Amino acid sequence: MLLGCIADDLTGATDLSLMLAREGLRTVQSTGLPAPDLDLGAVDALVVALKSRTIPAAEAVAQSLAAARLLRQLGAKRLLFKYCSTFDSTDQGNIGPVAAALLDFAGGMQTIACPAFPLAGRQIFNGHLFVNGVLLSDSPMKDHPLTPMRDANLCRVLQRQTSLPVGLVSFADVDAGSAAIRAALTREAAVGHRIQIVDALTDAHLRAIGAAVSDLPLITGGSGIAMGLPAAYLAQGLIAALSPVPTIMQVTAGRRAILAGSCSTATRGQVAAAIAAGLPAFQIDALDLAGGRQSTARVLDWIDAQPAGRPLLVYSSAEPEVVKQVQDKLGREAAGTAVEHLLAEVARGLVARGFNQLLVAGGETSGAVVQALGAETLAIGPEIDPGVPWTRSLSGPDVALALKSGNFGAADFFLKAWDKLN
């Protein structure tokens, strides 16, 4: 194994795994820390999915270092820390503290921070992050219930999280290519900047960045930062060949279901499109769940009554004002945990009923579902939309899983995803 990756949530890990696999690295994803004696076989990259994005910073650092130590033990020569392309974090962390701890562990003098992912509408210019053409601080992320992003200047955001000096490799250097990027990194390091925000507007920029930083002991960023790494590793003789992922994934016959726990704008639109297309749908209400008016048994009874011919949808997605009302009454953590637990139990019930193709929306929901199913390692399949592939469980039940970050996917995602399965 060449590249060991640490992702701060499950769907982000899947997003990164897809990028590496699509660009030619033989990649396996682990949901949580893998066993120290994991047989990786012919694998170039292992992506470890943690659930560390919004936990206390000290815990996130401890979990990330444990993953780094295990990846080194399994043979990783380079490390990559992956976080969300919208830089989801608070002034207390967790991107800055984890990046600083991993940089110290890896023994590097500097690293980069680049969450850009142009295909998903995430671009960085003069250190400012844009989401679908608007500043991060003007995007729907400003109202995120856990990590409201109200400053688009990533240099300021990151500097508030770490004592390491933060610098910038700006558009002019990035647009000039890999040699100019390397020179800019050297220049920034000479003035004491240990972490550099790196501009990127296009895939070509990400490939140039990958070529420029492929020899760093640690890289940090969104999944887009991995775009240029496989080709760079091949050019350096670190891997023998590139092995692209197939475009269709073979699955055994079975039923299909969608579990949506995200309340992001994208997922709410996907839920609306699925309902408008006539998919049977059951909405989870956190207040009804807390009051005993909804339960796993009730949802499964509803599922048993549905026809077998179409995918069905179970969702808790709601508008921001509704989410706030629920959180005010139940508490932020209690409301989210209750819904995640129910959807995880529903997933277990679905598999017991012959559902073996599950589409799951939301990072927290995805984590709860794979844990409930015992899907500890995942093979990476074809891409549905930028950043979202089908995967297949290599442990636990034989299930095809599409684990979607709440913010990702087109409006028809819940309808077209099945076309990638045979």
Beta strands, then each sheet from edge to edge (+ up, - down):
strand 1: 3-7
strand 2: 27-31
strand 3: 45-49
strand 4: 78-82
strand 5: 111-114
strand 6: 122-125
strand 7: 128-131
strand 8: 134-135
strand 9: 166-169
strand 10: 195-198
strand 11: 218-221
strand 12: 255-260
strand 13: 281-283
strand 14: 312-315
strand 15: 355-361
strand 16: 377-385
strand 17: 388-393
strand 18: 400-404
sheet 1: 9+ 10+ 5+ 11+ 4+ 1+ 3+ 2+ 16- 17+ 18- 15- 12- 14- 13-
sheet 2: 6+ 7- 8+
end
